[in-house]
Amino acid sequence: MPACIYGNKKIINTRDGSYTFYSMEYNESYKTKSVGAYTESLHKFVNGTNIIERAREKNIRLLDICFGIGLNLAVTFDEALKNGITNRIHALSVEKDASLISIVKNTHILMPVNGYKVVRSLLDNNYVDNFSMEIYIQDAVNFIYSLNHKFDVIYFDPFSKKHNSEMWSDDMFCKLYSLLETGGVLTTYASGKGIKESLVNAGFSISSLVSLGTRYQPATKAVKY
Ligand SMILES: C[S@@+](CC[C@H](N)C(=O)[O-])C[C@H]1O[C@@H](n2cnc3c(N)ncnc32)[C@H](O)[C@@H]1O
């Protein structure tokens, strides 16, 4: 594996052979090393929201919080390609760290390869086939409060509440509830009691995803009925 350090981030290999980064600023990795970056993204965000099944029925508007190294989007586009999805998947993504864009563009060992090809194309062109993406490099809190379009799916993937507390407020979950279409779904890797309570208080019906192993917390699925 290349020993790559980009500023305050370093690349790490994860259990399933896919790569992610470790942030020395937040002292957290972008995905869980012991689960596998690709595996975690596929399970907790793509399969957890049933976004591919939803995209068989209609065009999908996806709110991606936060872009990071774009893995959740790369896995989404990869699965859409594998499943022959022809409806549009439009991703609106927000990320405060501009350096991640050039990291994604230049780190060609990231997997899944075809999904990342779509992400890299979208970073330059906004539209590729039936995929489109708008990415906003700014603080997610203000950005999310400024939104008024509705979404079918929300990926909620900041760093942990301990290190990224501004993202995990009760007000944030109320706003996200208001941004979802009825029947829409949000998933997050977190499953702490306080976070579940915030989701329920915002109006969501919550459930736990199947855990990826006895050592791991299950992710949380939150649906707006
Ligand atoms: C766990 S990583 C996201 C991983 C990403 N979803 C992926 O699939 O690669 C968390 C990201 O949240 C970003 N972030 C943290 N606080 C933020 C904020 N207030 N506004 C925007 N982005 C933020 C960090 O820069 C980091 O890239």
The ligand as a Gaussian input file, in Angstrom:
#p B3LYP/6-31G(d) Opt

LIG

0 1
 C      -16.995000      10.363000       8.176000
 S      -16.416000      11.550000       7.032000
 C      -17.539000      11.384000       5.666000
 C      -17.299000      10.158000       4.835000
 C      -18.040000      10.201000       3.524000
 N      -19.476000      10.165000       3.679000
 C      -17.588000       9.118000       2.573000
 O      -18.394000       8.279000       2.173000
 O      -16.405000       9.132000       2.210000
 C      -16.990000      13.034000       7.776000
 C      -16.806000      14.279000       6.901000
 O      -17.533000      15.338000       7.509000
 C      -16.876000      16.545000       7.170000
 N      -17.383000      17.566000       8.073000
 C      -17.278000      17.584000       9.418000
 N      -17.900000      18.670000       9.934000
 C      -18.438000      19.339000       8.891000
 C      -19.202000      20.527000       8.777000
 N      -19.550000      21.246000       9.853000
 N      -19.578000      20.923000       7.548000
 C      -19.237000      20.211000       6.444000
 N      -18.497000      19.079000       6.491000
 C      -18.104000      18.647000       7.698000
 C      -15.418000      16.198000       7.351000
 O      -14.586000      17.106000       6.663000
 C      -15.381000      14.787000       6.762000
 O      -15.015000      14.818000       5.412000

